[in-house]
């Protein structure tokens, strides 16, 4: 009788834990498919990429499935309860991390777009300066950029003009442009324009000087990027080398690697190596990233 009671209590406890876990997973899934995907979709719209939230959800869950299956069969197995539990736990951890693939893609696209914007800004300021010399107003000069410029700078200035046409005053519209782009060079331009509008400064000379400053900064940044390229490459090679060696050994001699991967010590070593590689990558990134 006590054994039966213990079994019943154990079953009730297990059912309760399973129910709580199911509710937590469902809540997290609903949040990811709802507010999270919509927020990411709005951020994609800020860079003029209109992706429906459901596509973002599909991308995230696809990345989760691929990561889960890969790490499940890498660290676990279907032949034993222990292997199944370990594989499920490790796969769930890395699958959860893979759910952030859309956000990481968004950040990469934002960085790429920002670099292109900064490169185009120097030539754009010269064009605006020439337009002002020809008698154009600042708004008309921006219209020439929208008409003759390239994306992404033409898109951003076009949105700025649309805001001014629907009643947003110039200062608020240009502030919105600065916040939306997030460029330090553009912040310098916005501050110069606002100061010149209040004090009556010569915008043509200001634009030419800022353009020269931006080009010199980009020249120095490119020089620094060239000098630190070897360090970044070494960091990448050193970081991926353990993974390449592990995969090669797994292919060449699976009988040697599989027991190691399926053991607690082996998993602990893999986690420790991953943490050390991550720490090394962060240190190298801190060294080679030099603010100009």
C-alpha positions in Angstrom: 0.0 0.0 0.0 2.7 2.6 0.8 4.5 1.7 -2.5 1.2 2.3 -4.4 0.7 5.6 -2.6 4.2 6.7 -3.4 3.7 5.8 -7.0 0.4 7.7 -7.1 2.0 10.8 -5.5 4.9 10.5 -7.9 2.6 10.4 -10.9 0.6 13.4 -9.6 3.8 15.4 -9.1 5.1 14.4 -12.5 1.8 15.4 -14.1 1.8 18.7 -12.3 5.4 19.5 -13.4 4.5 18.5 -17.0 1.4 20.7 -16.9 3.4 23.7 -15.6 6.1 23.1 -18.2 3.5 22.9 -21.0 1.8 26.1 -19.9 5.2 27.9 -19.8 6.1 26.6 -23.3 2.7 27.6 -24.6 3.0 31.1 -23.1 6.5 31.6 -24.5 5.4 30.3 -27.9 2.4 32.7 -27.9 4.6 35.6 -26.9 7.2 34.8 -29.6 4.5 34.4 -32.3 2.7 37.5 -31.2 4.3 40.6 -29.7 7.9 39.5 -30.4 7.4 38.8 -34.1 5.4 42.0 -34.6 8.1 44.1 -32.9 10.8 42.5 -35.1 8.7 43.1 -38.2 8.3 46.8 -37.3 12.1 47.0 -36.9 12.5 45.5 -40.3 10.1 48.2 -41.6 12.5 50.8 -40.3 15.1 49.7 -42.8 12.4 49.4 -45.5 12.2 45.6 -45.5 8.5 44.7 -45.2 8.4 41.2 -43.9 5.1 39.8 -42.4 5.3 38.7 -38.8 4.3 35.2 -39.7 7.4 34.8 -41.9 9.6 35.9 -39.0 7.9 33.3 -36.8 8.4 30.6 -39.5 12.1 31.6 -39.8 12.6 31.4 -36.0 10.9 28.0 -35.6 12.8 26.6 -38.6 16.0 27.7 -37.0 14.8 26.1 -33.7 14.0 22.8 -35.3 17.3 22.6 -37.2 19.4 23.5 -34.1 17.3 21.1 -31.9 17.7 18.1 -34.2 21.4 18.8 -34.8 22.4 19.0 -31.1 19.9 16.2 -30.1 21.6 13.7 -32.4 25.0 15.1 -31.6 24.8 14.8 -27.8 21.9 12.3 -27.3 20.3 9.2 -28.7 17.0 7.3 -28.9 18.5 4.1 -27.5 18.4 5.1 -23.8 16.4 7.3 -21.5 19.5 9.1 -20.4 20.6 9.8 -23.9 17.1 11.0 -24.8 17.0 13.3 -21.8 20.4 14.8 -22.4 19.8 15.3 -26.1 16.5 16.9 -25.5 17.9 19.3 -22.9 20.9 20.3 -25.0 18.8 20.6 -28.2 16.2 22.7 -26.3 19.0 25.1 -25.1 20.5 25.6 -28.5 17.1 25.7 -30.2 16.0 28.4 -27.9 19.1 30.4 -28.8 18.4 29.8 -32.5 15.0 31.6 -32.0 17.0 34.8 -32.1 18.1 34.2 -35.6 15.7 36.9 -37.0 17.0 39.5 -34.6 20.6 38.7 -35.4 19.8 39.0 -39.1 18.1 42.3 -38.4 21.1 43.6 -36.6 23.5 42.5 -39.4 21.3 44.2 -42.0 21.1 47.4 -39.9 24.9 47.6 -39.6 25.3 47.0 -43.3 22.7 49.7 -44.1 24.3 52.2 -41.7 27.7 51.7 -43.3 26.2 52.4 -46.7 24.4 55.4 -45.4 27.6 56.9 -43.9 29.5 56.3 -47.1 26.8 58.1 -49.2 26.5 61.0 -46.7 29.7 62.7 -47.7 28.8 63.0 -51.4 25.2 63.9 -50.5 26.4 66.9 -48.4 28.5 68.1 -51.4 25.4 67.8 -53.6 23.3 69.7 -51.1 26.0 72.4 -50.8 26.0 72.9 -54.6 22.2 73.0 -54.7 22.3 75.7 -52.0 24.8 77.7 -54.0 22.5 77.5 -56.9 19.8 79.2 -54.9 17.8 76.2 -53.6 16.3 76.1 -50.2 17.3 73.3 -47.8 14.1 71.4 -48.5 14.7 71.7 -52.3 18.3 70.5 -51.8 17.0 67.5 -50.0 14.5 66.8 -52.8 17.4 66.7 -55.2 19.0 64.0 -53.0 15.8 62.0 -53.1 15.5 62.3 -56.9 19.2 61.7 -57.8 20.5 59.8 -54.8 20.8 56.1 -54.1 19.3 54.0 -51.4 19.4 53.9 -48.4 20.0 57.7 -48.1 17.3 58.5 -50.7 14.8 56.4 -48.8 15.5 58.1 -45.5 15.4 61.6 -46.9 12.2 60.8 -48.8 10.5 59.7 -45.6 11.7 63.0 -44.0 10.1 65.0 -46.8 6.9 63.0 -46.5 6.7 63.9 -42.8 7.1 67.6 -43.5 4.4 67.4 -46.1 1.8 66.0 -43.7 2.4 68.7 -41.1 5.4 67.7 -39.1 7.6 70.7 -38.5 11.2 70.7 -39.9 12.9 70.3 -36.5 10.8 67.3 -35.5 11.1 65.6 -38.9 14.9 66.0 -38.9 15.1 64.7 -35.3 13.0 61.7 -36.3 15.5 61.1 -39.2 18.4 61.2 -36.8 16.8 58.8 -34.4 15.7 56.4 -37.1 19.1 56.2 -38.8 21.3 56.2 -35.7 24.4 57.6 -37.4 26.9 59.7 -35.6 27.8 61.5 -38.8 24.1 62.4 -39.4 23.8 63.6 -35.8 26.7 66.1 -36.6 24.8 67.2 -39.8 21.5 67.6 -37.9 23.1 69.7 -35.2 24.8 71.9 -37.7 21.6 72.4 -39.7 19.6 73.3 -36.5 22.3 75.7 -35.4 22.5 77.4 -38.8 18.7 77.7 -38.9 18.6 79.5 -35.6 21.7 81.7 -36.1 21.7 82.2 -39.8 24.9 80.4 -40.6 26.3 79.6 -44.0 25.1 76.0 -44.7 27.2 75.6 -47.8 30.4 76.0 -46.0 29.2 73.9 -43.1 28.2 71.1 -45.4 31.6 71.1 -47.1 33.5 71.1 -43.8 31.3 68.3 -42.4 31.7 66.3 -45.6 35.5 66.7 -45.4 35.4 65.5 -41.7 33.3 62.5 -42.5 35.6 61.4 -45.4 38.6 61.8 -43.1 37.0 59.7 -40.4 36.0 57.0 -42.9 39.6 57.0 -44.3 41.0 56.5 -40.8 38.4 53.8 -40.0 39.3 51.9 -43.2 42.9 52.2 -42.3 42.3 50.8 -38.9 40.1 48.0 -40.3 43.0 47.1 -42.7 45.5 47.0 -39.8 43.3 44.9 -37.6 42.1 42.5 -40.3 44.8 39.9 -39.4 43.8 39.9 -35.8 40.1 39.4 -36.7 41.0 36.6 -39.0 43.1 34.9 -36.4 40.3 35.1 -33.9 37.9 33.5 -36.4 40.3 30.7 -37.3 41.2 30.0 -33.6 37.5 30.1 -32.7 36.3 27.6 -35.4 39.3 25.3 -35.3 38.0 23.2 -32.3 34.7 22.7 -34.0 36.3 21.7 -37.2 38.6 19.2 -35.4 35.6 17.8 -33.5 33.6 17.3 -36.6 36.6 15.7 -38.4 37.2 13.3 -35.6 33.5 12.4 -35.5 33.6 11.6 -39.2 37.0 9.7 -39.1 36.5 7.8 -35.9 32.9 8.0 -34.6 33.6 5.1 -32.2 36.1 7.3 -30.3 34.0 10.5 -30.3 30.5 9.3 -29.7 31.2 7.9 -26.1 32.9 11.2 -25.3 30.0 13.3 -26.6 27.4 11.2 -24.8 29.2 11.3 -21.5 28.7 14.0 -18.8 32.4 14.8 -18.8 32.4 15.3 -22.6 29.4 17.6 -22.5 31.0 19.6 -19.7 34.2 19.9 -21.8 32.2 21.1 -24.8 30.4 23.7 -22.7 33.7 24.9 -21.2 35.4 25.1 -24.6 32.4 27.1 -26.0 32.6 29.5 -23.1 36.3 30.0 -23.5 36.0 30.6 -27.2 33.2 33.1 -26.6 35.3 34.9 -24.0 38.3 35.0 -26.4 36.1 36.3 -29.2 34.8 39.1 -27.0 38.3 40.1 -25.9 39.5 40.1 -29.5 36.5 42.2 -30.6 37.2 44.7 -27.8 40.8 45.0 -28.9 40.2 45.5 -32.6 37.2 47.7 -32.3 38.7 51.2 -32.1 36.4 54.2 -32.0 37.5 57.1 -34.2 
